Amino acid sequence: MRNRVLPMLMLGLTASCLSVAAFAQKSSTRQPHCYDVEVQKPKEVKDQHKIAGTALGAVAGGLLGNQVGGGSGKKIATAAGAVGGAVAGRKIQENQQNKTETVVERRCD
């Protein structure tokens, strides 16, 4: 009986070593699972102080204000138009800069 136990024990040990080696080889060659994800990101802001919108708005408002009134009233209308245009231009640029863009990112497990 002792002669049968040793070969059976060796056979079991060999089988378990082979299965561990096969599992280790499988897990080491496993490819990562990759997928694409759409992500919302804020657009890159180039003019943080909104100078371009403010300047263009002031010029446009000043030109429109200059068309109104006469004499000293024309100067006041031009100044008021420039101030109002600057505020409006700044707000318009701010609204345009706060938009987001959709980008696709590749993620892997």
C-alpha positions in Angstrom: 0.0 0.0 0.0 2.9 2.3 0.7 4.1 1.8 -2.8 0.9 3.1 -4.2 0.6 6.2 -2.0 3.9 7.8 -3.1 3.2 7.7 -6.9 -0.3 9.1 -6.3 1.1 11.8 -4.1 3.7 12.7 -6.8 1.0 12.7 -9.5 -1.2 15.0 -7.5 1.7 17.4 -6.8 2.7 17.5 -10.4 -0.9 18.2 -11.5 -1.2 21.1 -9.1 2.1 22.6 -10.2 1.1 22.4 -13.8 -2.3 24.1 -13.1 -0.6 26.9 -11.1 1.9 27.4 -14.0 -0.9 27.5 -16.6 -2.8 30.0 -14.5 0.2 32.2 -14.0 0.9 32.2 -17.7 -2.7 33.1 -18.6 -2.9 35.9 -16.1 0.4 37.4 -17.2 -0.5 37.5 -20.9 -4.0 38.9 -20.3 -4.6 42.0 -22.4 -6.2 45.0 -20.6 -9.8 45.9 -21.4 -9.8 49.3 -23.1 -12.8 51.5 -24.0 -13.6 55.0 -25.1 -15.4 57.5 -22.8 -16.9 60.8 -23.8 -16.0 63.5 -21.2 -17.2 67.1 -20.9 -14.3 69.5 -20.4 -14.2 73.3 -20.2 -12.7 75.0 -23.2 -9.3 76.5 -22.8 -9.6 80.2 -22.0 -7.1 82.3 -23.8 -8.4 85.8 -22.8 -9.1 85.4 -19.1 -9.7 89.1 -18.5 -12.1 89.4 -21.5 -10.2 92.4 -22.9 -11.1 91.7 -26.5 -14.9 91.6 -25.8 -14.7 94.7 -23.6 -12.8 96.7 -26.2 -14.9 95.7 -29.1 -18.1 96.4 -27.2 -16.8 99.8 -26.1 -16.0 100.8 -29.7 -19.3 99.5 -31.0 -21.3 101.2 -28.2 -19.4 104.4 -28.7 -20.1 104.5 -32.4 -23.8 103.8 -31.8 -24.0 106.4 -29.0 -22.3 109.0 -31.3 -25.3 108.7 -33.7 -27.6 110.0 -31.0 -28.1 113.5 -29.8 -26.4 116.7 -30.7 -24.0 119.1 -29.1 -22.9 118.2 -25.5 -25.6 115.5 -25.5 -23.7 113.7 -28.3 -20.6 113.5 -26.1 -22.6 112.1 -23.2 -24.4 109.6 -25.5 -21.0 108.5 -26.9 -19.6 107.9 -23.4 -22.7 106.1 -22.2 -22.7 104.0 -25.4 -19.1 103.1 -24.9 -19.6 102.1 -21.2 -22.8 100.1 -22.1 -21.1 98.4 -25.1 -18.0 97.5 -22.9 -20.3 95.8 -20.3 -22.3 94.0 -23.0 -19.1 92.9 -24.9 -17.5 91.6 -21.8 -20.7 89.6 -20.9 -20.9 88.2 -24.4 -17.3 87.0 -24.3 -17.8 85.5 -20.9 -20.8 83.5 -22.1 -18.7 82.2 -25.0 -15.8 81.2 -22.8 -17.9 79.3 -20.3 -18.8 76.6 -22.9 -17.6 73.0 -22.7 -16.3 70.7 -25.3 -16.7 66.9 -25.6 -13.5 64.9 -25.9 -13.0 61.2 -26.1 -10.7 59.6 -23.6 -9.3 56.1 -23.8 -9.4 54.2 -20.5 -8.1 50.7 -19.7 -8.7 48.3 -16.8 
